[in-house]
Structures are given as C-alpha cells and as structure tokens.
C-alpha cells in the first residue's frame, strides 16, 4: 500500500481521477481505496496528542 501512496504523491492528477471515480486501484478493496483517498484529503486534520 505504501508504494501506491508514494506513486499517487508523484502523480496527483491520478488522485483526482480516483476521487471522480474515473479510475480505480485494481487489487484494492473499496475500504482500502477510501483510506488511501482520505489520506490525500486536505480537509482531514490530524491532531497530535500525548499518550501516557
């Protein structure tokens, strides 16, 4: 999956096609594909906290 994310980082136009459902990631489940696309979503904000 990391190779896929790295490839998409180098080819952002493909991310757009995936979001528009004009392309797909063969061999990935819908859940995996959604997780990958969510990682490119600028609206997703990560909050860093301290774990004890």
N, C-alpha and C positions, 0 to 999 in steps of 0.2 A: 504494500500500500504506500510505503514511503517513496518508492520510485515513481508511482503515479502522481503523488502530490508534487514531487520535485519537477516532473515533466510539465504538470499544469502550471507551476510557478514560472517556468520558462516559456510557456505558451498560453498567456492569459486569454487570448481570443477563444481558445477551446473551452475555457471555463464558461464564457458567455454562451457558447453553443450548448453546453451541457445544461445550463440553467434554463435555456429556452427549449429544452428537450429536442434539439435538432441533432444531437449526438448522444452517444451513450458509452459507458465504460463496460466493455464486454468482460465477463468473468467476475463482475462485482454485483453483489446483491443491491437491491434498492436502498436498503438501510446503509450499506457501506458507501454507496454513491451519495446519498443525502449527507452523510457525515463529512465526506470529502468536500462537497459543495458548501456546507455550512462553515467549514474552516476557511473558506475564501470570502465569506460574507462579512462585509465591513461593519455591519450592524451588530455582530456578535462581539460582545465585550467580555474580556476575561478579567476577573478580579483576583488579585493576589492576596492571600491571607497567610497567617502564620498557623501552622499545625503544631499542636502540643501533644 
